[in-house]
Structures are given as C-alpha cells and as structure tokens.
Amino acid sequence: MTAIPIIIDCDPGIDDAIALLTAFVSPELEILGITPVCGNQPLERTVRNALQVCELGGRTDIPVYAGCFRPMFREPIYGQFHGKNGLGNTTLPEPIKTAESKSAVDFLIETLSAAGNEGKRITICCLGPMTNLAVALRMKPQIAEGIERVVMMGGAYREPGNRTMTSEFNVLADPHAAHVVFSSGVQIVALALDATHQVMLKPEHVAQFSEVSGRISETLAELMAFWDRNDVRRYGSRGGPLHDPLVIAYLLAPGLFKTQRARVFVEHESELCMGQTIADWYGKSGLEPNADIVTRVDAEGVIEFFLERLSRYAEKAVA
C-alpha cells in the first residue's frame, strides 16, 4: 500500500499535539513536512511546540517550516484553552532540532508545484488558521494542481461558534485566509464544530489512553486532562471536544464519518459575524458545492481508533 503524502499545517495546541502524535505512528501517512502558523499561540511558540512534539514522538526526521507570523489582514488572536505556552501545564522534551531555514510558504509553493508538474497530488491537513496555504495560493494559484484535497478542522454550521456567537476559532483567526482557500477550487473536507462536538474526550478516556500509550503515557495524560472543559451545560458531559485529531482520523478511518456536500461561504467583512461559515445545504445560491462537510461521526469508533494508534508507542518501546 502506498502511503498518502501529506503536509500538516498546524498551530500546536494541545489537540494539534494529539493529532501529530497519532500521525507519527501511522505508516499509511508520508509526512512531508510540518508548517506551524500563528494561531493558538504566536508563531515563535507554535514552531517550538511543533519541534517539542516531534521530539516527544521520536520523529525528528520530519522537517518543520515556520509559517506566517500574523493573519493576512487582521490582528492576531490567540487560543484560550491551551494554557500559557499552548501545551497546557505539560513539560515536553527540549527540541534538539531546529526549524528549517526555508519558510512554510516557500515550502508549500515548491513542494506543491513539483507535485503538480509530476502529476502527483498531496493532501494538506489544516489544523489551525489557513494563513500559510492561503498566502501560497495567492502567490502562485497553480499550486492547486498539486493538491489532492484539503482536510481541515474549522468552522461551525449548525453548531454555534466557540470563540464568538457565530464563529469557530481557526476560521475567526484568519477569515480572509479561509475565504481564499474555500474560493480556490481545491477539494475540501471540512471538520467543523458540528463534527468535533460529537467526540468528547472524557476523563474515563484519559485513563484509558494513559494505560496503553507506553513511554508517552504521562505526557499524553497531562495534555488530555488539561483539555477538560468541565462545561456539562454546553457539551452534555465532562471532557473536551477532539477537534484537530479528527483530521487524522478522517484520513485513516473515513468509514467512521458521514459527509454532505455544500457550498461554503466565509464572512470576512461584518464584525458582528466575522469568521462565520455558512453552508448552502440546499443549493439556494445557485453555486456548485465546494466542500464535503462532516455531519456525523461514530464517536465510539473514533475513540477506539485513537486508543489503537497511540498504543503503538508502547509497542515501539517494547521493540
């Protein structure tokens, strides 16, 4: 089986870290690079966090390229649930490697251009604001020919927002970038709050992950415990939604997800609704659909998937 070539564009972030750690032990994925962006934390911190997660996961072979230090037009906003440094109260290993000298935007343009010229396609996993990809697409629109699809976590359709009344954080953090990507013509799979709120990482799950994850068990348990929103009124239970990791789960276990095609619009002018994602579910706009929006998730199956994947850190230790 040929591995799926991917680039992970992220802003680590506790849930980004879980997604990365899962991807690291999935041989079905060929990770060509990690491209941190300003998002949950300022760029300097998201780059460092990415390097630390690579160190923890034993994947210092994967190059890390620093991305855009701010949104395309607006002032930066940062995450509210990831702690002071973006990774809760957890102390991760000091990174031995450093980021590559090439920027994330240059890496995306060169890699996707080469893929397109060779008739190949690369999947872009967007776990944070889509500034890096949007800037690359604006600089060289032809790179779309090298993109198989964008699988992204972001937006809110039938669910209310998690940062404002209408908007999810990743899209709100750079709504102009999201608009560029959704208008680019590339294939998009959108995992919005409608999907991620169906999969809650509960305290009993944290205990299970701690039991099976071998050498990373203590660190993983600390990250996951910090993620508990303890907001039963909103989520119906203790715990926190598994946002970004669902991108990796979708790539590797698509049968756990159901999607519906729709035209997606991103509000980038109105301050009241800035960053809102609107889905034309019934073709009222007269425009062709531009995204497959995940509407249903097998939550139990997803938890089992992550338990199996992260147990591979125990297997690696034994080996």
N, C-alpha and C positions, 0 to 999 in steps of 0.2 A: 504494500500500500504506500503510495506516495504521500509524504507529509504535506499539509496545507501551509504554504508560505504566508506568514502574517507579519505585520508591524503592529506593536502595541503602543498606542498613543494614550498617555495617561497623566494623572496628576496626584501621585500617591500621597496620602489617603489610605485609611485602613482597608476599605473594601477593594481598592486597587491592589493593595498588597496581597490580599487573599486571591484575587484573580491572577496575579503574576505567579504566585507560588503554585497555583493549580496548573497554569500553562507550562511552567518549568518541568513538570514531571509528566507531560503529555507528549509522547513521541509522535503523535499524529500531527503535531504543530511544529513547523520550522520557523522559529522566531528570528527574523532577520535583524531586528533592532527594536529598541525601546526609546520612545521620543517623549520625554516629560514636557509638560506645558504649565504655565501659570494657571492655577485653579484652586484646589483645596488649600494650597499654600503658595507663597511666592516661588518663582522659578528656581532660585538657588536651593530652596528646601526640597522641592519636588524632585530635582535632579539627585540631590543627596539621598533622599528616601529611596529612589529607584535603585541607586547603587547599593544601598544597605540591604534592600530586599534581594538583589542579585547575590550579595554575599551570603545572606542567610540561606537562600535556596541552592547555593552551590552552582550558580550559573553565571559566573564572572566572564564566561566566554561570549555572552551576548553584549553587543555594543550598545551604549547609551548615548543619545544625542540630545543636547539641550535645545529646547524649543523656544517659543515666543515668550517674552517676559511680561507681556500685558495683552489684553484683548485688542481686537482690531481697531475699535474706535472709543470704547468706553473705559472708564477707570476700573481697575481690578476690584473684585470682591473675593473673599476667601471663605472656605468652608467653616461650618460652625460645630461640627460633631466629631472632629478628628484630633482634638487636643492641641496643645501649644505647637508641636512640631509636625503634626499631621499623622502621627502614628500612635496616638493615644499616650499612655504613660510607659510604653514599652521601650526598652533599650535594645536596639538592634546592633549587630556587629559593625565595627568601623570598616568602611569600604577601603579595600586595598587598591582597586582600580579607580580610574577617573573617567569622566565623560570624554567622548571623542572630540577632536578639535573641530570637526565639521558640524554645522548646525543641523537641527532636525529638519528644517525646511529644505535645506540643500540635499540632505539625505533622502527625503521623500521625493524630491524632484528627480534626482539622479537615479534612484532605485526604480521608481515607477516608470520613468522614461525608458530605461533599459529593458524593463519587463515588457512594456508595450511594443518596443521595437523588435523584441524576440518572440512576440506572440504569446507571452505569458501573462498571468494575472496574479495579483497579490491582494489578500484580504487585509483591510485596515480595521483594527479593533480600537474604537474610540471610547475611552473610559472617563474622559473629562471634557472640558470645553474643546471645541473643534478648531481652535485658532491655527494650529500648525498646518492641518490639512487644508483649511480654507485659504490661508496665505499661499501655500504651494499651488493650489488650484487657480488662484488669481494670477500668480506669476507665470504659470505655464498650464493652461487648461488642458493641453494634450495629454497630461499625465493620467487623465481619467481613463485612457485606453489601457493603462497598466493596472487598473483597479478591478478586481473580481467583484467585490462588494465592500461596503462599509457596514460593519456590525457595531452599533453604537448604543451606549446607555445614556438616555437623556430624554427630556420632555415629559409632559403629562397631558393626557387627553380627557378621559372620563374621570380620572382622579384629580383632586385639587393639587396645587403646587406644594413643594416642600420648602421653598425659600420665600416665596410670596404667595398671595392667594391664588395666583394663576400659574405660577412658573416653577419649574424644576431647576435646581442649581446649575447643572452643566450647561444648559441652554441659556439661562439667565446670565451666566458669567461671560458669555460672548454670543449674544443673539445674532449679531451680524455674521459671525463665522458659521453658525448653524444655518442661517439663510443661504449663504454661499454654497454650502455642501448639499442642502436639500434642493437647490436650484441647478446643480451641476450635471444632472443626468446620470450619475452613478447609481448603481443598485444599492439600496439601503435597507437594512433590517434594524428596526427601532425597538429597543427595550426601554420602555418608559416606566414611570411610576405605576402605571396600570399593571405592568408585569411584575416589577420588583416588589411591590407591596403584597404580592401573593406568596412570597417566600420569606418568612421571618426566621431569622437565626435566634432561636430561643435559648435560655440558659441551659436547658437539658441537652440541646445540641452541642453547646460549647463543651460540656463534659464529655460527650461522645468523641468530638474531634480531638480533645486533649488525650484521650485514651489511645487513639490509633495513629497519631501523627509523628511518632518517633522523636527524632532529635530536635524537631522544631515545635514540639508539643507545648512547652512552657510559653514560648513567644507567641504562638498561634492562639493559645487560650487567653493570654493577656490582651491581644488585639481584639479578639472576638468579644470578650467580656466588656471591654470599653465601648463596644458598638451598641450595647443595650440601651435603647431609647427610654425604656420604662414608661412608655406612653400608651397604656392599655386603651384609653379612650379613643385614640386615633387608629391604632393598629389591631386592636382586639386581643392583644396578648403582650407579655413581656418580650423583649428582644429588639432586634433591628433588621430592617429590610436588607436582603442580599442584593445590592444594586449592581455594581460593576462585575462581580464574579459571574453573573448570568450571561455576560457576553461570551465568556469562555465556555460555559456550559452549553450555550446555544450552538457554538461551533462543533462541539464534540458529541452532543446528545440532542440533536434537533427534534427528535421524536417526543421530547418532553414539553414541547412548545407548540402552540397554535397561533397562526398569524392571520391578519386581514389586510388586504391591500387598500391603500387610501392615498389621496393627495394630502401632503402635509405643508402647512404654511407656518412661518415663524414670525411673530410680531417683533419688529425691531424699531418701531417709531413711537408708540404710545408708552409713556412712563407708567401709566396705570397697569398695563398688561404686558410690559416689556418681558420678552423671553417666552411668552405663551406659545405653545404649539397647538395648532388647530388642525384636526383631521377632517377631511371631506369624505365621510364614510359612504355617502350615497350619491356622489357624482354631481353635486349641486353647482360646482364651479365650472363644470364642462372641461376640466383639465384631466389629463391622464394621471393615474396614481404614480407616486414617486417613492413609495416606501411600503415595506411589509411590516406592519405594526404588530408586535406580540400582544395578544389579548388574553391568552390562557396559558398557565404554567402548571405542570404537575409538581407541586411543591415537595411532596414526599420523595418523588423520584429525583428531584434536584439535590435534596439533602443527601440521599444515598449516593448520588454521583460524586459529590464533593468528599464524602467520607471515604469512598474508594480511592479517589485520586490522591487525597492528602495522606492516606495510609501508606502511600508509596515512599514517603520519607522514612518510615520505619523499615520498609523493605530495603531501601538503599543503605541504611545503617547496618543492617544485618549482612548485606552483601559485602 
